[in-house]
Amino acid sequence: MNTGSIQVDETLARYSDLLFGTAITVYVLAMFLFLAALAGARARKLAPAAEMVTAGGATVAVDDRAPGRIDGPAPRRSKGSRLAAMAYPVVFVGLIAHIASIVLRGVATDRAPWGNMYEFISLTCAACVVAGLVVLRKPEHRPLLSFVLLPVSLLMFIGGRWLYTQAAPVVPALKSYWLAVHVSIISISSGVLLVSGVASILYLVKMRWGANASDADDSADPLTGKGFVAGMRRIVAHIPNADALDRLAYKCVVFGFPLFGLGVICGAIWAEAAWGRFWGWDPKETVSFIAWVIYAAYLHARATAGWRNNAAAWINIAGFVALLFNLFIINLVVSGLHSYAGL
């Protein structure tokens, strides 16, 4: 296809689309494997440090730290651990297909491959998966990737089903090196902040339904009791402790917040070059600024006594909602100077 003076490689564009669909399929497979890992997890029982044995009619204590002695077969990994170990490399396979899809889209169009909503969502989701793999790299945290892959799969499905755009050159207003700088920074920071939002949601769930939560209506043992509360606690029991989730959310914001601010600054510089002003309170600019203020408030609350637990988590979730609102409602419903990049 020849659009103006730029020729689009239809073959590479088609391969890009196929790899995009492959990435979604692999992510969904990995998500279900991680969910099965959570369902199959069981509490580890610690073996005693010493046991009493009979030798020559006398009872003696045998220390399991004695060199060269094996007191029985090595403990087997739980089913959940094995499934998580299987799912983790599957995510890498999906990520490789996903990144290859983005690269081929750029090569096919000879431009930065994030010039419309479909491509922006693809890059944001890729950044979200990378952030999830890094933050949740510890074996005990890996099953939480299922809760990262769920919104990623949904966003990619929405992008591929309803927001898909044929590979083509960008509109003249986007033909600038700032497209590669501004949009890539915003996409990557948004992906990292989405992981933080998921961690804060899980944190609140853990605080509400975790083993330490009190509920006057349910006094039964959560592992054997019946009813909604006991069922929720059985599910939540396999999620890492609330403190770990809170730290994961905080680390993501510490990385994503300044990056998001840098992206907003780059956007202002581009706006001055394109429209003759740094800031005009366009709907996209306004909601981006609101999201930035929310995340600044989260970091402040996280460092303030009395606010660093549930209150800070709710503020982080408000930032998560602001990002999604900016991504869909502002781009697709509200008209503004950024509307040309919508579809």
Phi and psi in degrees as GROMACS dihedral restraints (atoms count N, CA, C in turn):
[ dihedral_restraints ]
;  ai    aj    ak    al  type     phi  dphi    fc
    3     4     5     6     1  -116.7    20    10
    4     5     6     7     1   113.1    20    10
    6     7     8     9     1  -114.7    20    10
    7     8     9    10     1   103.7    20    10
    9    10    11    12     1    69.4    20    10
   10    11    12    13     1  -128.8    20    10
   12    13    14    15     1   -98.9    20    10
   13    14    15    16     1     0.3    20    10
   15    16    17    18     1  -106.9    20    10
   16    17    18    19     1   126.0    20    10
   18    19    20    21     1   -99.3    20    10
   19    20    21    22     1   129.3    20    10
   21    22    23    24     1   -95.2    20    10
   22    23    24    25     1   129.6    20    10
   24    25    26    27     1   -81.0    20    10
   25    26    27    28     1   102.8    20    10
   27    28    29    30     1   -66.0    20    10
   28    29    30    31     1   -33.3    20    10
   30    31    32    33     1   -65.2    20    10
   31    32    33    34     1   -48.1    20    10
   33    34    35    36     1   -64.4    20    10
   34    35    36    37     1   -36.8    20    10
   36    37    38    39     1   -63.5    20    10
   37    38    39    40     1   -38.1    20    10
   39    40    41    42     1   -68.5    20    10
   40    41    42    43     1   -41.9    20    10
   42    43    44    45     1   -61.9    20    10
   43    44    45    46     1   -37.6    20    10
   45    46    47    48     1   -61.1    20    10
   46    47    48    49     1   -44.0    20    10
   48    49    50    51     1   -64.0    20    10
   49    50    51    52     1   -40.7    20    10
   51    52    53    54     1   -64.0    20    10
   52    53    54    55     1   -40.9    20    10
   54    55    56    57     1   -68.1    20    10
   55    56    57    58     1   -33.6    20    10
   57    58    59    60     1   -61.8    20    10
   58    59    60    61     1   -47.2    20    10
   60    61    62    63     1   -64.5    20    10
   61    62    63    64     1   -37.1    20    10
   63    64    65    66     1   -63.0    20    10
   64    65    66    67     1   -42.1    20    10
   66    67    68    69     1   -60.9    20    10
   67    68    69    70     1   -42.6    20    10
   69    70    71    72     1   -60.0    20    10
   70    71    72    73     1   -47.0    20    10
   72    73    74    75     1   -60.4    20    10
   73    74    75    76     1   -44.4    20    10
   75    76    77    78     1   -68.1    20    10
   76    77    78    79     1   -39.5    20    10
   78    79    80    81     1   -61.3    20    10
   79    80    81    82     1   -42.0    20    10
   81    82    83    84     1   -64.3    20    10
   82    83    84    85     1   -41.6    20    10
   84    85    86    87     1   -60.5    20    10
   85    86    87    88     1   -46.9    20    10
   87    88    89    90     1   -63.2    20    10
   88    89    90    91     1   -38.8    20    10
   90    91    92    93     1   -60.2    20    10
   91    92    93    94     1   -45.2    20    10
   93    94    95    96     1   -68.4    20    10
   94    95    96    97     1   -33.8    20    10
   96    97    98    99     1   -64.6    20    10
   97    98    99   100     1   -41.6    20    10
   99   100   101   102     1   -67.3    20    10
  100   101   102   103     1   -39.0    20    10
  102   103   104   105     1   -63.7    20    10
  103   104   105   106     1   -39.9    20    10
  105   106   107   108     1   -65.1    20    10
  106   107   108   109     1   -34.2    20    10
  108   109   110   111     1   -64.3    20    10
  109   110   111   112     1   -40.9    20    10
  111   112   113   114     1   -64.2    20    10
  112   113   114   115     1   -42.3    20    10
  114   115   116   117     1   -67.8    20    10
  115   116   117   118     1   -32.0    20    10
  117   118   119   120     1   -91.8    20    10
  118   119   120   121     1     0.8    20    10
  120   121   122   123     1   -68.5    20    10
  121   122   123   124     1   147.9    20    10
  123   124   125   126     1  -140.0    20    10
  124   125   126   127     1   154.2    20    10
  126   127   128   129     1   -65.5    20    10
  127   128   129   130     1   137.0    20    10
  129   130   131   132     1   -82.4    20    10
  130   131   132   133     1   133.6    20    10
  132   133   134   135     1   -98.0    20    10
  133   134   135   136     1   125.7    20    10
  135   136   137   138     1   -79.6    20    10
  136   137   138   139     1   128.5    20    10
  138   139   140   141     1   -73.1    20    10
  139   140   141   142     1   145.1    20    10
  141   142   143   144     1   -64.1    20    10
  142   143   144   145     1   148.0    20    10
  144   145   146   147     1   -68.0    20    10
  145   146   147   148     1   -28.7    20    10
  147   148   149   150     1  -141.7    20    10
  148   149   150   151     1   149.9    20    10
  150   151   152   153     1  -132.8    20    10
  151   152   153   154     1   155.5    20    10
  153   154   155   156     1   -95.7    20    10
  154   155   156   157     1   128.9    20    10
  156   157   158   159     1  -128.6    20    10
  157   158   159   160     1   161.4    20    10
  159   160   161   162     1  -103.3    20    10
  160   161   162   163     1   127.6    20    10
  162   163   164   165     1  -137.8    20    10
  163   164   165   166     1   115.1    20    10
  165   166   167   168     1    62.6    20    10
  166   167   168   169     1    34.7    20    10
  168   169   170   171     1    83.0    20    10
  169   170   171   172     1    -4.9    20    10
  171   172   173   174     1  -113.6    20    10
  172   173   174   175     1   144.6    20    10
  174   175   176   177     1   -93.9    20    10
  175   176   177   178     1   123.3    20    10
  177   178   179   180     1  -127.2    20    10
  178   179   180   181     1   158.0    20    10
  180   181   182   183     1   -95.6    20    10
  181   182   183   184     1   131.8    20    10
  183   184   185   186     1  -111.0    20    10
  184   185   186   187     1   119.6    20    10
  186   187   188   189     1   -80.2    20    10
  187   188   189   190     1   129.4    20    10
  189   190   191   192     1   -72.4    20    10
  190   191   192   193     1    -4.5    20    10
  192   193   194   195     1   -92.1    20    10
  193   194   195   196     1     3.5    20    10
  195   196   197   198     1   -63.0    20    10
  196   197   198   199     1   129.4    20    10
  198   199   200   201     1   -65.9    20    10
  199   200   201   202     1   139.6    20    10
  201   202   203   204     1    79.1    20    10
  202   203   204   205     1     7.1    20    10
  204   205   206   207     1  -114.7    20    10
  205   206   207   208     1   132.5    20    10
  207   208   209   210     1  -117.8    20    10
  208   209   210   211     1   114.9    20    10
  210   211   212   213     1   -95.0    20    10
  211   212   213   214     1    58.1    20    10
  213   214   215   216     1   111.7    20    10
  214   215   216   217     1   176.6    20    10
  216   217   218   219     1   -67.1    20    10
  217   218   219   220     1   151.6    20    10
  219   220   221   222     1   -65.1    20    10
  220   221   222   223     1   144.5    20    10
  222   223   224   225     1   -64.0    20    10
  223   224   225   226     1   138.3    20    10
  225   226   227   228     1   -86.1    20    10
  226   227   228   229     1   145.5    20    10
  228   229   230   231     1   -70.3    20    10
  229   230   231   232     1   147.4    20    10
  231   232   233   234     1   -69.4    20    10
  232   233   234   235     1   163.5    20    10
  234   235   236   237     1   -60.6    20    10
  235   236   237   238     1   -39.7    20    10
  237   238   239   240     1   -61.7    20    10
  238   239   240   241     1   -40.9    20    10
  240   241   242   243     1   -64.2    20    10
  241   242   243   244     1   -39.8    20    10
  243   244   245   246     1   -67.1    20    10
  244   245   246   247     1   -41.0    20    10
  246   247   248   249     1   -66.1    20    10
  247   248   249   250     1   -39.5    20    10
  249   250   251   252     1   -64.5    20    10
  250   251   252   253     1   -38.9    20    10
  252   253   254   255     1   -65.6    20    10
  253   254   255   256     1   -31.9    20    10
  255   256   257   258     1   -73.3    20    10
  256   257   258   259     1   -40.1    20    10
  258   259   260   261     1   -71.9    20    10
  259   260   261   262     1   -33.4    20    10
  261   262   263   264     1   -58.5    20    10
  262   263   264   265     1   -50.0    20    10
  264   265   266   267     1   -67.1    20    10
  265   266   267   268     1   -24.8    20    10
  267   268   269   270     1   -62.9    20    10
  268   269   270   271     1   -38.0    20    10
  270   271   272   273     1   -61.4    20    10
  271   272   273   274     1   -39.3    20    10
  273   274   275   276     1   -64.0    20    10
  274   275   276   277     1   -37.0    20    10
  276   277   278   279     1   -62.3    20    10
  277   278   279   280     1   -45.6    20    10
  279   280   281   282     1   -62.5    20    10
  280   281   282   283     1   -40.2    20    10
  282   283   284   285     1   -65.8    20    10
  283   284   285   286     1   -39.5    20    10
  285   286   287   288     1   -61.7    20    10
  286   287   288   289     1   -45.3    20    10
  288   289   290   291     1   -62.2    20    10
  289   290   291   292     1   -39.5    20    10
  291   292   293   294     1   -64.6    20    10
  292   293   294   295     1   -49.1    20    10
  294   295   296   297     1   -64.7    20    10
  295   296   297   298     1   -39.2    20    10
  297   298   299   300     1   -61.5    20    10
  298   299   300   301     1   -37.1    20    10
  300   301   302   303     1   -62.0    20    10
  301   302   303   304     1   -43.5    20    10
  303   304   305   306     1   -65.8    20    10
  304   305   306   307     1   -43.9    20    10
  306   307   308   309     1   -63.6    20    10
  307   308   309   310     1   -46.5    20    10
  309   310   311   312     1   -63.2    20    10
  310   311   312   313     1   -35.0    20    10
  312   313   314   315     1   -63.0    20    10
  313   314   315   316     1   -41.0    20    10
  315   316   317   318     1   -68.3    20    10
  316   317   318   319     1   -41.2    20    10
  318   319   320   321     1   -66.1    20    10
  319   320   321   322     1   -39.1    20    10
  321   322   323   324     1   -64.9    20    10
  322   323   324   325     1   -33.8    20    10
  324   325   326   327     1  -103.6    20    10
  325   326   327   328     1    -5.7    20    10
  327   328   329   330     1    57.0    20    10
  328   329   330   331     1    47.2    20    10
  330   331   332   333     1  -159.5    20    10
  331   332   333   334     1   174.0    20    10
  333   334   335   336     1   -65.6    20    10
  334   335   336   337     1   127.3    20    10
  336   337   338   339     1   -83.1    20    10
  337   338   339   340     1    51.7    20    10
  339   340   341   342     1  -149.1    20    10
  340   341   342   343     1    54.8    20    10
  342   343   344   345     1  -102.0    20    10
  343   344   345   346     1     2.5    20    10
  345   346   347   348     1  -149.7    20    10
  346   347   348   349     1   177.0    20    10
  348   349   350   351     1   -61.2    20    10
  349   350   351   352     1   -42.5    20    10
  351   352   353   354     1   -58.1    20    10
  352   353   354   355     1   -46.9    20    10
  354   355   356   357     1   -73.0    20    10
  355   356   357   358     1   -35.5    20    10
  357   358   359   360     1   -64.1    20    10
  358   359   360   361     1   -43.9    20    10
  360   361   362   363     1   -63.9    20    10
  361   362   363   364     1   -39.6    20    10
  363   364   365   366     1   -61.7    20    10
  364   365   366   367     1   -46.5    20    10
  366   367   368   369     1   -66.2    20    10
  367   368   369   370     1   -41.3    20    10
  369   370   371   372     1   -61.3    20    10
  370   371   372   373     1   -42.7    20    10
  372   373   374   375     1   -66.6    20    10
  373   374   375   376     1   -38.0    20    10
  375   376   377   378     1   -62.4    20    10
  376   377   378   379     1   -42.9    20    10
  378   379   380   381     1   -63.6    20    10
  379   380   381   382     1   -36.7    20    10
  381   382   383   384     1   -63.7    20    10
  382   383   384   385     1   -43.0    20    10
  384   385   386   387     1   -66.2    20    10
  385   386   387   388     1   -43.4    20    10
  387   388   389   390     1   -60.8    20    10
  388   389   390   391     1   -44.8    20    10
  390   391   392   393     1   -61.8    20    10
  391   392   393   394     1   -41.4    20    10
  393   394   395   396     1   -62.8    20    10
  394   395   396   397     1   -42.0    20    10
  396   397   398   399     1   -64.2    20    10
  397   398   399   400     1   -35.8    20    10
  399   400   401   402     1   -75.5    20    10
  400   401   402   403     1   -49.6    20    10
  402   403   404   405     1   -70.0    20    10
  403   404   405   406     1   -35.2    20    10
  405   406   407   408     1  -105.2    20    10
  406   407   408   409     1    34.9    20    10
  408   409   410   411     1   -74.5    20    10
  409   410   411   412     1   -22.3    20    10
  411   412   413   414     1   -66.4    20    10
  412   413   414   415     1   139.9    20    10
  414   415   416   417     1   -54.4    20    10
  415   416   417   418     1   -38.3    20    10
  417   418   419   420     1   -72.4    20    10
  418   419   420   421     1   -16.2    20    10
  420   421   422   423     1   -99.4    20    10
  421   422   423   424     1   -14.7    20    10
  423   424   425   426     1   -58.4    20    10
  424   425   426   427     1   -38.5    20    10
  426   427   428   429     1   -58.0    20    10
  427   428   429   430     1   -20.9    20    10
  429   430   431   432     1   -68.2    20    10
  430   431   432   433     1   -13.8    20    10
  432   433   434   435     1   -60.6    20    10
  433   434   435   436     1   -22.1    20    10
  435   436   437   438     1   -60.0    20    10
  436   437   438   439     1   -36.2    20    10
  438   439   440   441     1   -79.4    20    10
  439   440   441   442     1   -15.5    20    10
  441   442   443   444     1   -84.5    20    10
  442   443   444   445     1   -41.1    20    10
  444   445   446   447     1   -70.1    20    10
  445   446   447   448     1   -24.0    20    10
  447   448   449   450     1   -63.1    20    10
  448   449   450   451     1   -56.6    20    10
  450   451   452   453     1   -65.3    20    10
  451   452   453   454     1   -32.9    20    10
  453   454   455   456     1   -61.5    20    10
  454   455   456   457     1   -47.1    20    10
  456   457   458   459     1   -63.4    20    10
  457   458   459   460     1   -40.7    20    10
  459   460   461   462     1   -64.6    20    10
  460   461   462   463     1   -45.5    20    10
  462   463   464   465     1   -63.1    20    10
  463   464   465   466     1   -42.2    20    10
  465   466   467   468     1   -67.4    20    10
  466   467   468   469     1   -37.3    20    10
  468   469   470   471     1   -64.3    20    10
  469   470   471   472     1   -44.5    20    10
  471   472   473   474     1   -61.9    20    10
  472   473   474   475     1   -43.2    20    10
  474   475   476   477     1   -63.5    20    10
  475   476   477   478     1   -43.8    20    10
  477   478   479   480     1   -74.8    20    10
  478   479   480   481     1   -28.1    20    10
  480   481   482   483     1   -88.9    20    10
  481   482   483   484     1   -43.7    20    10
  483   484   485   486     1  -116.2    20    10
  484   485   486   487     1   -19.2    20    10
  486   487   488   489     1  -113.1    20    10
  487   488   489   490     1    10.3    20    10
  489   490   491   492     1   -63.2    20    10
  490   491   492   493     1   138.1    20    10
  492   493   494   495     1  -128.8    20    10
  493   494   495   496     1   133.7    20    10
  495   496   497   498     1   -60.8    20    10
  496   497   498   499     1   145.5    20    10
  498   499   500   501     1   -61.2    20    10
  499   500   501   502     1   124.9    20    10
  501   502   503   504     1  -162.8    20    10
  502   503   504   505     1   162.4    20    10
  504   505   506   507     1   -63.3    20    10
  505   506   507   508     1   155.5    20    10
  507   508   509   510     1   -78.7    20    10
  508   509   510   511     1   164.5    20    10
  510   511   512   513     1   -66.0    20    10
  511   512   513   514     1   157.0    20    10
  513   514   515   516     1   -54.6    20    10
  514   515   516   517     1   -34.0    20    10
  516   517   518   519     1   -65.0    20    10
  517   518   519   520     1   -21.2    20    10
  519   520   521   522     1  -100.1    20    10
  520   521   522   523     1     3.2    20    10
  522   523   524   525     1   -81.7    20    10
  523   524   525   526     1    79.5    20    10
  525   526   527   528     1  -152.2    20    10
  526   527   528   529     1   150.2    20    10
  528   529   530   531     1   -65.4    20    10
  529   530   531   532     1   -17.4    20    10
  531   532   533   534     1   -68.4    20    10
  532   533   534   535     1   -20.7    20    10
  534   535   536   537     1   -61.3    20    10
  535   536   537   538     1   -45.0    20    10
  537   538   539   540     1   -67.6    20    10
  538   539   540   541     1   -33.6    20    10
  540   541   542   543     1   -83.0    20    10
  541   542   543   544     1   -59.3    20    10
  543   544   545   546     1   -63.7    20    10
  544   545   546   547     1   -52.3    20    10
  546   547   548   549     1   -68.9    20    10
  547   548   549   550     1   -36.9    20    10
  549   550   551   552     1   -65.5    20    10
  550   551   552   553     1   -41.8    20    10
  552   553   554   555     1   -64.9    20    10
  553   554   555   556     1   -44.1    20    10
  555   556   557   558     1   -63.3    20    10
  556   557   558   559     1   -41.2    20    10
  558   559   560   561     1   -64.4    20    10
  559   560   561   562     1   -47.3    20    10
  561   562   563   564     1   -64.7    20    10
  562   563   564   565     1   -45.5    20    10
  564   565   566   567     1   -64.5    20    10
  565   566   567   568     1   -37.8    20    10
  567   568   569   570     1   -63.6    20    10
  568   569   570   571     1   -40.5    20    10
  570   571   572   573     1   -61.9    20    10
  571   572   573   574     1   -41.9    20    10
  573   574   575   576     1   -66.4    20    10
  574   575   576   577     1   -41.9    20    10
  576   577   578   579     1   -68.6    20    10
  577   578   579   580     1   -28.0    20    10
  579   580   581   582     1   -66.0    20    10
  580   581   582   583     1   -38.6    20    10
  582   583   584   585     1   -61.9    20    10
  583   584   585   586     1   -40.4    20    10
  585   586   587   588     1   -61.3    20    10
  586   587   588   589     1   -41.4    20    10
  588   589   590   591     1   -62.8    20    10
  589   590   591   592     1   -41.5    20    10
  591   592   593   594     1   -62.1    20    10
  592   593   594   595     1   -41.7    20    10
  594   595   596   597     1   -63.5    20    10
  595   596   597   598     1   -39.2    20    10
  597   598   599   600     1   -68.8    20    10
  598   599   600   601     1   -36.7    20    10
  600   601   602   603     1   -62.3    20    10
  601   602   603   604     1   -45.8    20    10
  603   604   605   606     1   -64.8    20    10
  604   605   606   607     1   -34.4    20    10
  606   607   608   609     1   -60.7    20    10
  607   608   609   610     1   -46.6    20    10
  609   610   611   612     1   -66.7    20    10
  610   611   612   613     1   -37.3    20    10
  612   613   614   615     1   -62.8    20    10
  613   614   615   616     1   -43.1    20    10
  615   616   617   618     1   -64.6    20    10
  616   617   618   619     1   -40.2    20    10
  618   619   620   621     1   -66.6    20    10
  619   620   621   622     1   -34.1    20    10
  621   622   623   624     1   -80.5    20    10
  622   623   624   625     1   -41.0    20    10
  624   625   626   627     1  -114.8    20    10
  625   626   627   628     1     4.3    20    10
  627   628   629   630     1   -70.7    20    10
  628   629   630   631     1   176.3    20    10
  630   631   632   633     1   -64.3    20    10
  631   632   633   634     1   -27.6    20    10
  633   634   635   636     1   -85.5    20    10
  634   635   636   637     1    -8.2    20    10
  636   637   638   639     1   -73.7    20    10
  637   638   639   640     1   145.3    20    10
  639   640   641   642     1  -108.4    20    10
  640   641   642   643     1   137.4    20    10
  642   643   644   645     1  -142.6    20    10
  643   644   645   646     1   117.8    20    10
  645   646   647   648     1   -68.7    20    10
  646   647   648   649     1   -21.9    20    10
  648   649   650   651     1   -87.7    20    10
  649   650   651   652     1    -4.4    20    10
  651   652   653   654     1  -141.7    20    10
  652   653   654   655     1   101.7    20    10
  654   655   656   657     1  -105.2    20    10
  655   656   657   658     1     2.8    20    10
  657   658   659   660     1   -76.8    20    10
  658   659   660   661     1   161.2    20    10
  660   661   662   663     1   -63.0    20    10
  661   662   663   664     1   124.9    20    10
  663   664   665   666     1   -63.5    20    10
  664   665   666   667     1   -21.1    20    10
  666   667   668   669     1   -84.1    20    10
  667   668   669   670     1   -21.4    20    10
  669   670   671   672     1  -124.4    20    10
  670   671   672   673     1   -14.4    20    10
  672   673   674   675     1   -71.2    20    10
  673   674   675   676     1   170.8    20    10
  675   676   677   678     1  -116.3    20    10
  676   677   678   679     1   167.5    20    10
  678   679   680   681     1   104.0    20    10
  679   680   681   682     1   170.4    20    10
  681   682   683   684     1   -63.8    20    10
  682   683   684   685     1   -45.3    20    10
  684   685   686   687     1   -62.5    20    10
  685   686   687   688     1   -46.5    20    10
  687   688   689   690     1   -63.6    20    10
  688   689   690   691     1   -38.6    20    10
  690   691   692   693     1   -64.1    20    10
  691   692   693   694     1   -43.4    20    10
  693   694   695   696     1   -63.0    20    10
  694   695   696   697     1   -40.4    20    10
  696   697   698   699     1   -68.5    20    10
  697   698   699   700     1   -31.6    20    10
  699   700   701   702     1   -65.1    20    10
  700   701   702   703     1   -38.9    20    10
  702   703   704   705     1   -69.7    20    10
  703   704   705   706     1   -47.6    20    10
  705   706   707   708     1   -69.2    20    10
  706   707   708   709     1   -21.4    20    10
  708   709   710   711     1   -59.8    20    10
  709   710   711   712     1   -25.4    20    10
  711   712   713   714     1   -87.2    20    10
  712   713   714   715     1    -5.8    20    10
  714   715   716   717     1   -85.3    20    10
  715   716   717   718     1   141.3    20    10
  717   718   719   720     1   -54.9    20    10
  718   719   720   721     1   162.5    20    10
  720   721   722   723     1   -63.1    20    10
  721   722   723   724     1   159.3    20    10
  723   724   725   726     1   -61.9    20    10
  724   725   726   727     1   -37.7    20    10
  726   727   728   729     1   -61.0    20    10
  727   728   729   730     1   -40.7    20    10
  729   730   731   732     1   -64.6    20    10
  730   731   732   733     1   -42.2    20    10
  732   733   734   735     1   -63.7    20    10
  733   734   735   736     1   -40.6    20    10
  735   736   737   738     1   -63.0    20    10
  736   737   738   739     1   -40.9    20    10
  738   739   740   741     1   -67.1    20    10
  739   740   741   742     1   -38.6    20    10
  741   742   743   744     1   -62.4    20    10
  742   743   744   745     1   -44.6    20    10
  744   745   746   747     1   -61.8    20    10
  745   746   747   748     1   -43.4    20    10
  747   748   749   750     1   -64.4    20    10
  748   749   750   751     1   -44.2    20    10
  750   751   752   753     1   -61.8    20    10
  751   752   753   754     1   -39.2    20    10
  753   754   755   756     1   -64.5    20    10
  754   755   756   757     1   -41.8    20    10
  756   757   758   759     1   -69.0    20    10
  757   758   759   760     1   -38.4    20    10
  759   760   761   762     1   -59.1    20    10
  760   761   762   763     1   -35.4    20    10
  762   763   764   765     1   -82.7    20    10
  763   764   765   766     1   -44.6    20    10
  765   766   767   768     1   -77.4    20    10
  766   767   768   769     1   -31.2    20    10
  768   769   770   771     1   -62.8    20    10
  769   770   771   772     1   -53.2    20    10
  771   772   773   774     1   -64.7    20    10
  772   773   774   775     1   -31.6    20    10
  774   775   776   777     1   -66.4    20    10
  775   776   777   778     1   -41.1    20    10
  777   778   779   780     1   -63.6    20    10
  778   779   780   781     1   -42.0    20    10
  780   781   782   783     1   -61.4    20    10
  781   782   783   784     1   -40.7    20    10
  783   784   785   786     1   -62.0    20    10
  784   785   786   787     1   -39.7    20    10
  786   787   788   789     1   -63.6    20    10
  787   788   789   790     1   -40.0    20    10
  789   790   791   792     1   -64.2    20    10
  790   791   792   793     1   -40.4    20    10
  792   793   794   795     1   -64.1    20    10
  793   794   795   796     1   -43.5    20    10
  795   796   797   798     1   -61.6    20    10
  796   797   798   799     1   -37.7    20    10
  798   799   800   801     1   -64.2    20    10
  799   800   801   802     1   -38.2    20    10
  801   802   803   804     1   -65.3    20    10
  802   803   804   805     1   -39.8    20    10
  804   805   806   807     1   -64.7    20    10
  805   806   807   808     1   -42.5    20    10
  807   808   809   810     1   -63.5    20    10
  808   809   810   811     1   -40.2    20    10
  810   811   812   813     1   -61.9    20    10
  811   812   813   814     1   -37.7    20    10
  813   814   815   816     1   -65.7    20    10
  814   815   816   817     1   -37.6    20    10
  816   817   818   819     1   -72.6    20    10
  817   818   819   820     1   -35.3    20    10
  819   820   821   822     1   -88.2    20    10
  820   821   822   823     1   -39.8    20    10
  822   823   824   825     1  -117.9    20    10
  823   824   825   826     1    -2.9    20    10
  825   826   827   828     1    82.3    20    10
  826   827   828   829     1    12.6    20    10
  828   829   830   831     1  -150.3    20    10
  829   830   831   832     1   147.9    20    10
  831   832   833   834     1   -75.5    20    10
  832   833   834   835     1   -36.2    20    10
  834   835   836   837     1  -146.7    20    10
  835   836   837   838     1   132.1    20    10
  837   838   839   840     1  -134.3    20    10
  838   839   840   841     1    12.5    20    10
  840   841   842   843     1    55.0    20    10
  841   842   843   844     1    37.2    20    10
  843   844   845   846     1   -60.2    20    10
  844   845   846   847     1   148.5    20    10
  846   847   848   849     1   -51.0    20    10
  847   848   849   850     1   -40.7    20    10
  849   850   851   852     1   -64.9    20    10
  850   851   852   853     1   -43.5    20    10
  852   853   854   855     1   -64.0    20    10
  853   854   855   856     1   -41.6    20    10
  855   856   857   858     1   -64.0    20    10
  856   857   858   859     1   -48.3    20    10
  858   859   860   861     1   -69.7    20    10
  859   860   861   862     1   -33.2    20    10
  861   862   863   864     1   -63.1    20    10
  862   863   864   865     1   -41.2    20    10
  864   865   866   867     1   -65.4    20    10
  865   866   867   868     1   -40.4    20    10
  867   868   869   870     1   -62.3    20    10
  868   869   870   871     1   -43.9    20    10
  870   871   872   873     1   -61.5    20    10
  871   872   873   874     1   -41.8    20    10
  873   874   875   876     1   -61.4    20    10
  874   875   876   877     1   -42.2    20    10
  876   877   878   879     1   -65.4    20    10
  877   878   879   880     1   -38.7    20    10
  879   880   881   882     1   -62.4    20    10
  880   881   882   883     1   -44.2    20    10
  882   883   884   885     1   -69.4    20    10
  883   884   885   886     1   -32.6    20    10
  885   886   887   888     1   -64.1    20    10
  886   887   888   889     1   -40.1    20    10
  888   889   890   891     1   -64.9    20    10
  889   890   891   892     1   -36.0    20    10
  891   892   893   894     1   -62.8    20    10
  892   893   894   895     1   -46.6    20    10
  894   895   896   897     1   -63.1    20    10
  895   896   897   898     1   -37.1    20    10
  897   898   899   900     1   -67.1    20    10
  898   899   900   901     1   -44.1    20    10
  900   901   902   903     1   -64.6    20    10
  901   902   903   904     1   -36.7    20    10
  903   904   905   906     1   -62.8    20    10
  904   905   906   907     1   -26.3    20    10
  906   907   908   909     1   -99.7    20    10
  907   908   909   910     1     5.6    20    10
  909   910   911   912     1  -108.9    20    10
  910   911   912   913     1   128.7    20    10
  912   913   914   915     1   -60.8    20    10
  913   914   915   916     1   135.6    20    10
  915   916   917   918     1    89.4    20    10
  916   917   918   919     1   -10.1    20    10
  918   919   920   921     1  -119.8    20    10
  919   920   921   922     1    -9.6    20    10
  921   922   923   924     1   -80.0    20    10
  922   923   924   925     1    -3.1    20    10
  924   925   926   927     1  -102.6    20    10
  925   926   927   928     1  -109.7    20    10
  927   928   929   930     1   -62.4    20    10
  928   929   930   931     1   -40.2    20    10
  930   931   932   933     1   -62.4    20    10
  931   932   933   934     1   -44.3    20    10
  933   934   935   936     1   -64.0    20    10
  934   935   936   937     1   -39.0    20    10
  936   937   938   939     1   -62.8    20    10
  937   938   939   940     1   -41.2    20    10
  939   940   941   942     1   -64.2    20    10
  940   941   942   943     1   -37.9    20    10
  942   943   944   945     1   -63.6    20    10
  943   944   945   946     1   -41.3    20    10
  945   946   947   948     1   -63.2    20    10
  946   947   948   949     1   -40.0    20    10
  948   949   950   951     1   -66.3    20    10
  949   950   951   952     1   -34.3    20    10
  951   952   953   954     1   -61.4    20    10
  952   953   954   955     1   -39.5    20    10
  954   955   956   957     1   -64.7    20    10
  955   956   957   958     1   -39.0    20    10
  957   958   959   960     1   -58.9    20    10
  958   959   960   961     1   -45.3    20    10
  960   961   962   963     1   -65.1    20    10
  961   962   963   964     1   -40.0    20    10
  963   964   965   966     1   -62.2    20    10
  964   965   966   967     1   -39.3    20    10
  966   967   968   969     1   -62.8    20    10
  967   968   969   970     1   -45.8    20    10
  969   970   971   972     1   -65.9    20    10
  970   971   972   973     1   -38.8    20    10
  972   973   974   975     1   -61.7    20    10
  973   974   975   976     1   -42.2    20    10
  975   976   977   978     1   -67.2    20    10
  976   977   978   979     1   -33.1    20    10
  978   979   980   981     1   -72.8    20    10
  979   980   981   982     1   -43.2    20    10
  981   982   983   984     1  -103.5    20    10
  982   983   984   985     1   -57.7    20    10
  984   985   986   987     1   -64.7    20    10
  985   986   987   988     1   -47.8    20    10
  987   988   989   990     1   -65.9    20    10
  988   989   990   991     1   -42.5    20    10
  990   991   992   993     1   -72.8    20    10
  991   992   993   994     1   -35.0    20    10
  993   994   995   996     1  -106.2    20    10
  994   995   996   997     1   -21.0    20    10
  996   997   998   999     1  -112.3    20    10
  997   998   999  1000     1   -48.0    20    10
  999  1000  1001  1002     1   -87.1    20    10
 1000  1001  1002  1003     1   132.7    20    10
 1002  1003  1004  1005     1   -85.1    20    10
 1003  1004  1005  1006     1   143.4    20    10
 1005  1006  1007  1008     1  -172.3    20    10
 1006  1007  1008  1009     1  -173.3    20    10
 1008  1009  1010  1011     1   -68.3    20    10
 1009  1010  1011  1012     1   -17.7    20    10
 1011  1012  1013  1014     1   -92.3    20    10
 1012  1013  1014  1015     1     3.6    20    10
 1014  1015  1016  1017     1   -66.2    20    10
 1015  1016  1017  1018     1   -28.4    20    10
 1017  1018  1019  1020     1   -65.4    20    10
 1018  1019  1020  1021     1   -17.7    20    10
 1020  1021  1022  1023     1   -95.2    20    10
 1021  1022  1023  1024     1     7.5    20    10
 1023  1024  1025  1026     1   -70.5    20    10
 1024  1025  1026  1027     1   -53.1    20    10
